[in-house]
Amino acid sequence: MNKNRFQTGRIVIVGAILAAVLFGCINIISSHLFRSARIDLTQQKLYSLSEGTKQLLAEIQEPVRFRFFMSSGLTKEAPQLAAFSQRLRSMLDSYVAGSNGKIIIETIDPKPYSEEEDRAVAFGVSPIRSQSGDRMFFGLAATNSTDGKAVIGSFSPEREAFLEYDLTRLVSELGRRGKPVVALFDGLGLTGNPQTGQREQQVLTQMKQFFDVTIVPADAEKLPDNTRVVMVVHPQNIGDKTLYAIDQWALSGGATLIFVDPNAENQMGQRGAPPPEPASTLPKLFEAWGVGFDTNQAVADPGFALQTERTINGRPTPMINLPWLAIRNEGLRKDEAILAQLSAIVVTTAGTLTTNKDGVSIRPLLMASAEGGLLPVSATKDRTTDMRTLLDSIERAPRTLVIGGRLTGEIEGAFKERPEGVESKDAHLGRSAKPANVILVADADMLMDRNWVQRRNVLGSEVAQAFANNGDFVINAIEQMTGGAALADLRGRGVSWRPFELIQRMETEADRRFRSKEQALQEKLKTTEQQLTELGRGKQGATEVLTREQMETIEKFKSELLATREELRLTQFALRSDVDRLKSRLTAINVAGVPLVVGLIALFFAMRRTRRTPPGGKPNPDTIA
């Protein structure tokens, strides 16, 4: 019997060793063979890549190296970054897996005064000061096979919703050769006019810093070579040949940014005179694409209206200017990457955009508030009109008024065949060949300095200071659109931190039930303390001895004070009791419940083993109940 037990024990030990070896081998093999296999069970698919990103990664032609700089003591200094850093590392692994080996990741711990720290600084990764004063790093530097470099100086939890957007933009940027070419059709005067003394507008100055801007005449038959974005501003009297070039570009999935206007207040006619027609649109293209835009109506919004001064009956009178809007808060789609960090966009006499074809829609970017409606443009043109008299004339809309948005869906072409005289090597397109990459804005004045920039003299130099984010919006939109559909389709995702919603509801309910009682008790406590203080002062300032009634009153107040404090403690404890009980139960389940279940399962299998018949075929009486 002892010999059999010895042999059984030796078999168990050998089996355990073999199981451990087999487990290690399976993990090593699966980590290589199934590296790209992932199951994302999170509600918002936090660890999954969008289809646009997957397509971009599949099209990478040259190797890209990610250098992920993360100091080893970062999560100790800032424990709140632990979950975010884990998600970030998982996302980086997803990019590596989706690139078919084209992306290589290198994780670097830049310790103080080390060569790795010097590399991080040289790449442009931003240092973070720790409590001890040491520099810590939490950024990414990416390079391609040539001299291309793109850097995320420091990852921030505030940008977690746009983590995929930032990483995809970085990969897209490494695929560029030089500055992206922007073909600009300027019908408003962004380039300025030396004859009238009008300077180049600040938005164009900023665009030239980031992009290669080429001004295209209104009668051009083709776009410049290597065009990445077509930007059309206040289009008027554009011929069919030019419209055909824009139409074919949009149908091919080319990035297109169009600004139209029901009343371009900044447009100048000849010799500074008002223009004969201040409205602009693209009726032929819009009708084919299914876009509705009425140049006779303007958005009037008391919720976003700017305060201006008008001369009424010969007197300057401050009032809200209904069609001049500072779009902010709920008017900006913060889940869109190009708007996430912006505060306000100023538009003046803007129109509204709609769609009227199945399968075509406008994803809002800039919207009027719930108070917004429509007014005839003719009613807003007169600068002496008392805007207060127009409040009752606002036509409330049954839907949210979209001032700027992204056109989505498959659009139809505006031309059944090429216009006569147009030659092209590319095939004629009658409908979308790729998903539309078009942004429409129903106000062109927003690009002019008056709407977002004021110039000040600082130490003898004129400096442009922005009071709105109009320029940022244009730069962000062009930058996103140069990344193609991969970036254009990316919106804000969820964040890895998820609150305990049940606990939050319980805390809110407890606060509702007990907070009013707590406030009443605190007020009673304050009153009682004041009464005791007054009696005490009276006692100190008096020469006579307190009467029995006064002493009883003091004792009564003291008793009430102690009882009130006790009741207040019980009420404050009740605020947290239900939540604390739930947390205790969760802790008990995590700490004791799970090990207990595992232990019971192990005990069950152990008892089954002891009840088995030992080798030799005879039951062991010592193991039979």
C-alpha positions as CSV (number, residue, x, y, z in Angstrom):
1,M,0.0,0.0,0.0
2,N,2.9,2.4,0.9
3,K,4.6,1.5,-2.4
4,N,1.4,2.3,-4.4
5,R,1.1,5.6,-2.6
6,F,4.7,6.5,-3.3
7,Q,4.3,5.7,-7.0
8,T,1.0,7.7,-7.1
9,G,2.8,10.7,-5.5
10,R,5.7,10.5,-8.0
11,I,3.3,10.3,-10.9
12,V,1.5,13.4,-9.5
13,I,4.7,15.4,-9.2
14,V,5.9,14.4,-12.7
15,G,2.5,15.2,-14.1
16,A,2.5,18.6,-12.4
17,I,6.0,19.4,-13.9
18,L,4.9,18.3,-17.4
19,A,1.7,20.4,-17.1
20,A,3.7,23.4,-16.2
21,V,6.1,22.9,-19.1
22,L,3.2,22.3,-21.5
23,F,1.4,25.4,-20.2
24,G,4.6,27.5,-20.9
25,C,5.0,26.0,-24.3
26,I,1.4,26.8,-25.2
27,N,1.7,30.4,-24.1
28,I,4.9,30.9,-26.1
29,I,3.5,29.4,-29.2
30,S,0.1,31.1,-29.0
31,S,1.8,34.5,-28.3
32,H,3.5,34.2,-31.7
33,L,0.8,32.4,-33.8
34,F,-2.2,34.3,-32.4
35,R,-0.6,37.6,-31.7
36,S,-3.2,39.5,-33.8
37,A,-6.2,37.6,-32.5
38,R,-8.2,39.7,-30.1
39,I,-11.6,39.7,-28.4
40,D,-12.8,43.1,-27.3
41,L,-15.7,42.7,-24.9
42,T,-15.8,46.4,-23.8
43,Q,-19.1,48.2,-24.4
44,Q,-17.5,51.0,-26.5
45,K,-14.9,48.8,-28.2
46,L,-12.0,50.6,-26.5
47,Y,-9.4,48.1,-27.7
48,S,-10.6,47.7,-31.3
49,L,-9.4,49.7,-34.3
50,S,-11.8,51.3,-36.8
51,E,-12.1,50.1,-40.3
52,G,-10.4,53.2,-41.6
53,T,-7.4,52.7,-39.4
54,K,-7.1,49.0,-40.4
55,Q,-7.1,50.0,-44.1
56,L,-4.4,52.7,-43.5
57,L,-2.3,50.2,-41.6
58,A,-2.7,47.6,-44.4
59,E,-1.5,50.1,-47.0
60,I,1.8,51.0,-45.2
61,Q,4.6,50.6,-47.7
62,E,7.6,51.2,-45.6
63,P,8.6,50.3,-42.0
64,V,7.6,52.6,-39.2
65,R,9.3,52.5,-35.8
66,F,7.4,53.5,-32.7
67,R,9.6,54.5,-29.7
68,F,7.3,54.5,-26.7
69,F,9.0,56.5,-23.9
70,M,7.4,55.7,-20.5
71,S,9.2,56.2,-17.2
72,S,9.0,53.1,-14.9
73,G,8.0,55.2,-11.9
74,L,5.2,57.1,-13.7
75,T,2.3,55.1,-12.4
76,K,3.7,55.3,-8.8
77,E,3.8,59.1,-9.0
78,A,0.4,59.2,-10.7
79,P,-1.7,56.0,-10.0
80,Q,-4.6,57.5,-12.0
81,L,-2.5,56.9,-15.2
82,A,-2.3,53.1,-14.6
83,A,-5.5,52.1,-16.5
84,F,-4.8,54.7,-19.3
85,S,-1.2,53.5,-19.8
86,Q,-2.4,49.9,-20.0
87,R,-5.0,50.8,-22.7
88,L,-2.4,52.8,-24.6
89,R,0.1,49.9,-24.6
90,S,-2.7,47.6,-25.8
91,M,-3.6,50.0,-28.6
92,L,0.0,50.2,-29.7
93,D,0.1,46.4,-29.9
94,S,-3.0,46.6,-32.0
95,Y,-1.3,48.9,-34.5
96,V,1.7,46.6,-34.6
97,A,-0.5,43.6,-35.2
98,G,-2.6,45.3,-37.9
99,S,0.4,46.5,-39.9
100,N,1.6,43.1,-40.8
101,G,5.0,43.7,-39.4
102,K,5.5,47.2,-40.9
103,I,5.3,48.9,-37.5
104,I,7.9,48.0,-34.9
105,I,7.5,49.1,-31.3
106,E,10.3,49.8,-28.9
107,T,9.5,50.5,-25.3
108,I,12.1,52.8,-23.6
109,D,12.4,53.6,-19.9
110,P,14.2,57.0,-19.8
111,K,15.8,57.0,-16.4
112,P,17.3,60.2,-15.1
113,Y,20.7,61.2,-16.5
114,S,20.7,58.3,-18.9
115,E,21.2,58.0,-22.7
116,E,17.5,57.1,-23.0
117,E,16.6,60.4,-21.4
118,D,18.7,62.3,-23.9
119,R,17.1,60.4,-26.7
120,A,13.6,61.3,-25.5
121,V,14.6,65.0,-25.3
122,A,16.2,64.8,-28.7
123,F,13.0,63.4,-30.3
124,G,10.9,66.2,-28.7
125,V,9.1,64.2,-26.1
126,S,7.9,66.5,-23.3
127,P,9.2,65.9,-19.8
128,I,6.9,65.7,-16.8
129,R,8.3,66.8,-13.4
130,S,7.8,64.4,-10.6
131,Q,7.3,65.3,-7.0
132,S,11.0,64.7,-6.3
133,G,12.0,67.0,-9.2
134,D,13.1,64.3,-11.6
135,R,12.0,64.4,-15.3
136,M,9.6,61.7,-16.3
137,F,8.4,60.9,-19.8
138,F,5.1,59.5,-21.3
139,G,5.2,60.1,-25.0
140,L,5.8,58.6,-28.4
141,A,8.2,59.3,-31.3
142,A,7.7,57.6,-34.6
143,T,10.1,57.5,-37.6
144,N,10.0,56.1,-41.1
145,S,12.8,54.6,-43.2
146,T,13.8,58.1,-44.5
147,D,13.9,61.3,-42.4
148,G,10.3,61.4,-41.5
149,K,9.5,62.0,-37.8
150,A,6.2,62.5,-35.9
151,V,5.9,63.0,-32.2
152,I,3.2,62.9,-29.5
153,G,5.0,64.9,-26.8
154,S,3.0,63.7,-23.9
155,F,-0.1,61.4,-23.7
156,S,-2.9,62.9,-21.6
157,P,-6.0,61.2,-20.2
158,E,-8.0,64.2,-21.3
159,R,-7.3,63.1,-24.9
160,E,-8.1,59.4,-24.2
161,A,-11.3,59.6,-26.2
162,F,-9.2,60.6,-29.3
163,L,-6.3,58.2,-28.7
164,E,-6.9,56.2,-31.9
165,Y,-7.3,59.5,-33.8
166,D,-3.9,60.8,-32.5
167,L,-2.1,57.5,-33.3
168,T,-3.7,57.2,-36.8
169,R,-2.8,60.8,-37.6
170,L,0.8,60.1,-36.6
171,V,1.0,57.1,-39.0
172,S,-0.7,59.1,-41.7
173,E,1.7,62.0,-41.3
174,L,4.8,59.7,-41.7
175,G,3.4,58.7,-45.1
176,R,3.5,62.2,-46.5
177,R,6.2,63.7,-48.7
178,G,6.5,67.4,-48.0
179,K,3.6,69.7,-47.1
180,P,0.2,68.6,-48.3
181,V,-1.1,70.7,-51.3
182,V,-4.3,72.7,-50.7
183,A,-6.0,74.0,-53.8
184,L,-7.8,77.2,-52.8
185,F,-10.6,78.8,-54.7
186,D,-10.8,82.2,-53.1
187,G,-14.0,84.2,-53.9
188,L,-13.9,86.3,-50.7
189,G,-10.5,87.9,-50.6
190,L,-8.5,85.8,-48.2
191,T,-5.3,86.7,-50.2
192,G,-5.9,90.4,-49.6
193,N,-5.8,93.3,-52.1
194,P,-2.9,95.8,-52.1
195,Q,-4.9,98.3,-54.1
196,T,-7.5,98.7,-51.4
197,G,-5.1,98.1,-48.5
198,Q,-6.7,94.8,-47.5
199,R,-4.1,92.6,-45.9
200,E,-3.8,88.8,-46.3
201,Q,-6.2,87.2,-43.8
202,Q,-4.8,85.4,-40.8
203,V,-6.4,82.1,-41.6
204,L,-4.5,82.0,-44.9
205,T,-1.3,83.0,-43.2
206,Q,-1.7,80.1,-40.8
207,M,-2.6,77.7,-43.6
208,K,0.7,78.5,-45.3
209,Q,2.6,77.5,-42.2
210,F,1.3,73.9,-42.4
211,F,0.3,73.4,-46.0
212,D,1.4,74.2,-49.5
213,V,-1.5,76.5,-50.5
214,T,-2.0,77.0,-54.3
215,I,-4.5,79.7,-55.3
216,V,-6.7,78.3,-58.2
217,P,-8.5,80.7,-60.5
218,A,-12.3,80.4,-60.8
219,D,-12.1,79.3,-64.4
220,A,-9.5,76.5,-63.9
221,E,-10.2,73.3,-65.8
222,K,-8.1,71.0,-63.6
223,L,-6.6,70.9,-60.1
224,P,-2.9,71.4,-59.3
225,D,-0.7,68.3,-59.2
226,N,-0.5,66.4,-55.9
227,T,-3.6,68.1,-54.5
228,R,-4.6,66.7,-51.2
229,V,-7.5,69.1,-50.2
230,V,-9.7,71.3,-52.3
231,M,-11.0,74.4,-50.4
232,V,-13.8,76.4,-52.1
233,V,-14.6,79.8,-50.4
234,H,-17.6,81.8,-51.4
235,P,-18.1,80.4,-54.9
236,Q,-19.8,82.7,-57.4
237,N,-20.2,82.4,-61.2
238,I,-18.0,79.3,-61.5
239,G,-18.1,77.7,-65.0
240,D,-19.0,74.1,-65.8
241,K,-15.4,73.1,-66.5
242,T,-14.3,74.1,-63.0
243,L,-17.4,72.6,-61.4
244,Y,-16.7,69.4,-63.2
245,A,-13.2,69.3,-61.8
246,I,-14.5,69.8,-58.2
247,D,-17.3,67.3,-58.7
248,Q,-15.0,64.6,-60.0
249,W,-12.6,65.2,-57.1
250,A,-15.4,64.8,-54.6
251,L,-16.7,61.7,-56.2
252,S,-13.3,60.1,-56.1
253,G,-13.2,60.5,-52.3
254,G,-11.0,63.6,-52.4
255,A,-11.0,65.9,-49.4
256,T,-13.2,68.8,-50.1
257,L,-13.9,71.8,-47.8
258,I,-16.6,74.2,-49.0
259,F,-17.7,77.6,-47.5
260,V,-20.9,79.1,-48.9
261,D,-22.8,82.1,-47.5
262,P,-26.3,83.6,-47.7
263,N,-24.9,87.1,-47.1
264,A,-21.1,87.6,-47.2
265,E,-20.8,90.8,-45.2
266,N,-17.0,91.0,-45.8
267,Q,-17.1,90.8,-49.5
268,M,-16.1,93.9,-51.4
269,G,-17.1,95.0,-54.8
270,Q,-15.1,97.1,-57.2
271,R,-13.4,100.1,-55.6
272,G,-14.7,99.1,-52.2
273,A,-18.4,99.3,-53.1
274,P,-20.9,96.7,-51.8
275,P,-21.1,93.6,-54.1
276,P,-24.1,93.3,-56.4
277,E,-24.8,89.8,-55.0
278,P,-23.3,88.9,-51.6
279,A,-24.7,85.3,-51.6
280,S,-22.8,82.2,-52.8
281,T,-23.7,78.6,-53.4
282,L,-23.0,75.6,-55.7
283,P,-26.5,74.9,-57.0
284,K,-25.5,72.4,-59.6
285,L,-23.3,70.3,-57.3
286,F,-25.6,70.6,-54.3
287,E,-28.6,69.5,-56.2
288,A,-26.8,66.4,-57.5
289,W,-25.3,65.6,-54.1
290,G,-28.6,66.0,-52.2
291,V,-27.6,69.1,-50.2
292,G,-30.2,71.7,-49.4
293,F,-29.0,75.3,-48.9
294,D,-31.4,78.4,-49.1
295,T,-29.6,81.7,-49.6
296,N,-32.7,83.6,-48.6
297,Q,-32.7,82.4,-45.0
298,A,-30.2,83.1,-42.2
299,V,-29.9,81.5,-38.8
300,A,-31.1,83.7,-35.9
301,D,-30.2,82.4,-32.4
302,P,-30.9,84.3,-29.2
303,G,-28.9,81.7,-27.3
304,F,-25.6,82.2,-29.2
305,A,-26.2,85.8,-30.4
306,L,-23.4,88.4,-29.8
307,Q,-24.0,91.6,-28.0
308,T,-23.4,94.6,-30.4
309,E,-24.3,98.3,-30.5
310,R,-26.7,99.8,-33.1
311,T,-27.9,103.3,-33.6
312,I,-31.6,103.4,-33.0
313,N,-33.5,106.8,-33.4
314,G,-30.1,108.5,-33.4
315,R,-28.9,106.9,-30.1
316,P,-26.4,104.1,-29.7
317,T,-28.2,101.1,-28.2
318,P,-26.7,97.8,-27.1
319,M,-28.6,94.7,-28.1
320,I,-28.1,91.1,-29.2
321,N,-27.4,90.8,-32.9
322,L,-29.5,87.7,-33.8
323,P,-27.6,86.5,-36.9
324,W,-24.1,87.1,-35.4
325,L,-23.3,84.0,-33.4
326,A,-20.6,82.7,-31.1
327,I,-21.2,79.0,-31.4
328,R,-20.1,77.2,-28.2
329,N,-20.9,74.4,-25.8
330,E,-23.7,72.3,-27.2
331,G,-23.3,74.0,-30.6
332,L,-19.9,72.3,-31.1
333,R,-19.7,68.5,-31.5
334,K,-17.0,67.7,-28.9
335,D,-16.9,64.1,-29.9
336,E,-15.3,65.2,-33.2
337,A,-11.5,65.4,-33.0
338,I,-11.3,68.7,-35.0
339,L,-13.6,70.4,-32.4
340,A,-12.6,68.6,-29.1
341,Q,-10.3,71.4,-27.9
342,L,-12.1,74.4,-29.3
343,S,-14.2,76.8,-27.3
344,A,-16.1,79.1,-29.7
345,I,-16.6,79.7,-33.5
346,V,-17.9,83.1,-34.6
347,V,-20.2,83.2,-37.6
348,T,-22.1,86.2,-39.1
349,T,-25.3,85.8,-41.0
350,A,-24.9,82.0,-41.6
351,G,-27.2,79.7,-43.4
352,T,-28.3,76.2,-42.6
353,L,-27.6,72.9,-44.4
354,T,-30.0,70.0,-45.0
355,T,-30.1,66.8,-47.2
356,N,-32.9,65.7,-49.4
357,K,-31.7,62.3,-50.8
358,D,-31.9,58.8,-49.4
359,G,-28.5,57.5,-48.3
360,V,-27.0,61.0,-48.0
361,S,-26.8,62.8,-44.6
362,I,-24.9,65.6,-42.9
363,R,-23.1,64.8,-39.7
364,P,-23.3,68.0,-37.7
365,L,-20.2,69.9,-36.6
366,L,-21.5,73.4,-36.0
367,M,-25.1,73.8,-34.8
368,A,-27.5,76.4,-33.5
369,S,-28.8,76.2,-30.0
370,A,-32.3,75.0,-29.0
371,E,-33.5,78.6,-29.3
372,G,-32.3,79.0,-32.9
373,G,-34.5,79.6,-35.8
374,L,-34.6,81.3,-39.2
375,L,-35.1,84.8,-40.4
376,P,-35.2,86.2,-44.0
377,V,-31.8,87.4,-45.0
378,S,-33.4,90.6,-46.3
379,A,-34.5,91.4,-42.7
380,T,-31.0,91.1,-41.3
381,K,-29.1,93.2,-43.9
382,D,-30.3,96.6,-42.7
383,R,-27.7,97.7,-40.1
384,T,-30.2,100.2,-38.6
385,T,-32.8,97.5,-37.8
386,D,-33.7,97.1,-34.1
387,M,-33.0,93.4,-33.7
388,R,-35.4,93.3,-30.7
389,T,-38.3,93.7,-33.0
390,L,-37.3,90.6,-34.9
391,L,-37.4,88.2,-31.9
392,D,-41.1,87.3,-32.5
393,S,-40.4,86.8,-36.2
394,I,-38.0,84.0,-35.8
395,E,-39.2,80.8,-37.5
396,R,-38.6,78.0,-35.1
397,A,-37.3,74.8,-36.8
398,P,-38.5,71.3,-35.8
399,R,-34.9,70.1,-36.1
400,T,-31.5,71.2,-35.1
401,L,-30.1,73.8,-37.5
402,V,-26.8,72.6,-39.0
403,I,-24.4,75.4,-39.9
404,G,-21.5,73.2,-40.7
405,G,-21.3,69.5,-41.1
406,R,-19.6,66.5,-42.8
407,L,-21.4,65.1,-45.8
408,T,-21.7,61.3,-45.6
409,G,-23.0,58.6,-48.0
410,E,-22.7,57.9,-51.7
411,I,-23.3,61.0,-53.7
412,E,-24.3,61.3,-57.4
413,G,-22.3,63.2,-59.9
414,A,-23.6,66.5,-61.3
415,F,-22.4,65.7,-64.9
416,K,-23.6,62.7,-66.9
417,E,-20.6,63.2,-69.2
418,R,-17.6,65.4,-69.5
419,P,-18.2,69.0,-70.6
420,E,-17.1,69.8,-74.1
421,G,-13.5,70.7,-74.3
422,V,-12.4,69.0,-71.0
423,E,-9.6,66.4,-71.5
424,S,-8.6,64.0,-68.8
425,K,-6.8,60.7,-68.5
426,D,-9.0,59.7,-65.6
427,A,-12.2,57.8,-66.1
428,H,-15.4,59.8,-65.8
429,L,-17.3,59.2,-62.6
430,G,-21.1,59.2,-62.4
431,R,-21.3,58.5,-58.6
432,S,-19.1,58.0,-55.6
433,A,-16.2,55.7,-56.1
434,K,-15.1,56.1,-52.4
435,P,-16.9,57.4,-49.3
436,A,-17.5,61.1,-49.5
437,N,-14.9,63.2,-47.7
438,V,-16.6,66.6,-47.8
439,I,-17.1,69.3,-45.1
440,L,-19.7,72.0,-45.8
441,V,-20.0,75.3,-43.8
442,A,-22.8,77.7,-44.5
443,D,-20.8,80.9,-43.7
444,A,-17.7,82.2,-45.5
445,D,-17.3,85.3,-43.3
446,M,-16.0,83.1,-40.5
447,L,-12.7,83.0,-42.4
448,M,-12.2,86.8,-42.3
449,D,-10.1,88.4,-39.5
450,R,-13.1,90.5,-38.3
451,N,-14.8,87.3,-37.0
452,W,-12.0,85.9,-34.9
453,V,-8.9,88.1,-34.7
454,Q,-8.1,91.4,-33.3
455,R,-4.7,93.1,-33.9
456,R,-2.8,94.9,-31.2
457,N,0.4,96.8,-31.0
458,V,2.9,95.0,-28.7
459,L,6.3,96.7,-28.3
460,G,6.0,98.4,-31.6
461,S,4.9,95.3,-33.5
462,E,1.4,94.4,-34.6
463,V,0.3,91.1,-33.2
464,A,-2.8,89.2,-34.2
465,Q,-4.7,87.8,-31.1
466,A,-7.5,85.4,-31.6
467,F,-10.7,85.7,-29.6
468,A,-12.4,82.7,-31.3
469,N,-11.2,79.4,-32.7
470,N,-12.2,79.9,-36.4
471,G,-8.6,79.5,-37.6
472,D,-8.0,76.4,-35.5
473,F,-11.2,74.9,-36.9
474,V,-9.9,75.3,-40.5
475,I,-6.4,74.0,-39.8
476,N,-7.8,71.0,-37.9
477,A,-10.3,70.2,-40.6
478,I,-7.7,70.3,-43.4
479,E,-5.2,68.3,-41.3
480,Q,-7.8,65.7,-40.6
481,M,-8.9,65.5,-44.2
482,T,-5.4,65.1,-45.5
483,G,-5.4,61.8,-43.7
484,G,-8.2,60.5,-45.9
485,A,-11.1,58.4,-44.9
486,A,-9.1,56.8,-42.0
487,L,-9.0,60.1,-40.1
488,A,-12.2,61.6,-41.5
489,D,-14.3,58.8,-40.1
490,L,-12.7,58.8,-36.6
491,R,-14.7,60.3,-33.8
492,G,-14.3,60.4,-30.1
493,R,-14.3,57.0,-28.5
494,G,-15.0,56.0,-24.9
495,V,-12.5,56.2,-22.1
496,S,-11.1,53.2,-20.1
497,W,-12.3,54.6,-16.8
498,R,-15.8,53.5,-16.1
499,P,-17.6,54.7,-12.9
500,F,-19.7,52.4,-10.6
501,E,-23.1,53.6,-11.9
502,L,-25.0,51.7,-9.2
503,I,-23.0,53.3,-6.4
504,Q,-23.4,56.7,-8.0
505,R,-27.2,56.2,-8.1
506,M,-27.2,55.1,-4.5
507,E,-25.1,58.1,-3.4
508,T,-27.4,60.5,-5.3
509,E,-30.5,58.9,-3.7
510,A,-29.0,59.0,-0.3
511,D,-28.0,62.6,-0.8
512,R,-31.6,63.5,-1.8
513,R,-33.1,61.8,1.2
514,F,-30.7,63.0,3.9
515,R,-29.2,66.3,2.7
516,S,-32.2,68.5,3.5
517,K,-32.4,67.0,7.0
518,E,-28.6,67.5,7.5
519,Q,-28.9,71.1,6.5
520,A,-31.8,71.7,8.9
521,L,-29.9,70.1,11.8
522,Q,-26.8,72.2,11.0
523,E,-28.9,75.3,11.1
524,K,-30.5,74.3,14.4
525,L,-27.0,73.6,15.7
526,K,-25.8,77.0,14.6
527,T,-28.8,78.7,16.3
528,T,-28.3,76.8,19.6
529,E,-24.6,77.7,19.7
530,Q,-25.4,81.4,19.1
531,Q,-28.0,81.4,22.0
532,L,-25.5,79.8,24.3
533,T,-22.8,82.4,23.3
534,E,-25.2,85.2,24.0
535,L,-26.1,83.8,27.5
536,G,-22.4,83.4,28.2
537,R,-21.7,87.0,27.3
538,G,-24.6,88.2,29.5
539,K,-23.2,86.2,32.4
540,Q,-19.7,87.7,32.0
541,G,-21.0,91.3,31.8
542,A,-23.4,91.0,34.7
543,T,-22.7,91.4,38.4
544,E,-25.7,89.5,39.7
545,V,-26.0,85.7,40.0
546,L,-27.9,83.8,37.4
547,T,-31.4,82.9,38.3
548,R,-32.6,79.3,38.4
549,E,-34.6,79.9,35.2
550,Q,-31.5,81.1,33.4
551,M,-29.5,78.2,34.5
552,E,-32.2,75.8,33.4
553,T,-32.3,77.5,30.0
554,I,-28.5,77.1,29.6
555,E,-28.7,73.4,30.6
556,K,-31.6,72.9,28.2
557,F,-29.6,74.5,25.4
558,K,-26.6,72.4,26.2
559,S,-28.7,69.2,26.1
560,E,-30.3,70.3,22.8
561,L,-26.8,71.0,21.4
562,L,-25.5,67.5,22.3
563,A,-28.7,65.8,21.0
564,T,-28.5,67.8,17.7
565,R,-24.8,66.9,17.2
566,E,-25.6,63.2,17.8
567,E,-28.5,63.3,15.4
568,L,-26.3,65.1,12.8
569,R,-23.6,62.4,13.1
570,L,-26.3,59.7,12.6
571,T,-27.6,61.5,9.6
572,Q,-24.2,61.9,8.0
573,F,-23.5,58.3,8.7
574,A,-26.7,57.3,7.0
575,L,-25.5,59.2,3.9
576,R,-22.8,56.6,3.4
577,S,-24.2,53.5,5.1
578,D,-25.9,51.9,2.0
579,V,-22.9,52.6,-0.2
580,D,-20.4,51.3,2.4
581,R,-22.4,48.1,2.8
582,L,-22.4,47.5,-1.0
583,K,-18.6,48.2,-1.1
584,S,-18.1,45.8,1.8
585,R,-20.0,43.1,0.0
586,L,-18.0,43.6,-3.2
587,T,-14.8,43.5,-1.3
588,A,-15.9,40.3,0.5
589,I,-16.7,38.7,-2.8
590,N,-13.4,39.7,-4.4
591,V,-11.2,38.8,-1.4
592,A,-13.0,35.8,0.1
593,G,-15.8,34.7,-2.3
594,V,-13.7,33.9,-5.3
595,P,-10.9,32.0,-3.4
596,L,-13.7,30.1,-1.5
597,V,-15.3,29.0,-4.8
598,V,-11.9,27.9,-6.2
599,G,-11.2,26.1,-3.0
600,L,-14.5,24.2,-3.0
601,I,-13.9,23.2,-6.7
602,A,-10.5,21.9,-5.7
603,L,-11.9,20.1,-2.7
604,F,-14.6,18.5,-4.9
605,F,-12.0,17.0,-7.3
606,A,-9.8,15.9,-4.4
607,M,-12.7,14.0,-2.8
608,R,-13.5,12.4,-6.1
609,R,-9.9,11.3,-6.4
610,T,-9.8,9.7,-2.9
611,R,-13.0,7.8,-3.5
612,R,-11.5,6.1,-6.6
613,T,-10.4,2.4,-6.4
614,P,-6.6,2.2,-5.8
615,P,-4.4,0.3,-8.2
616,G,-4.8,-3.5,-7.8
617,G,-8.6,-3.4,-8.1
618,K,-9.4,-3.6,-4.3
619,P,-11.1,-0.7,-2.6
620,N,-9.2,1.1,0.1
621,P,-11.4,0.9,3.3
622,D,-9.6,4.0,4.7
623,T,-10.9,6.2,1.9
624,I,-14.5,4.9,1.8
625,A,-17.1,6.8,3.8
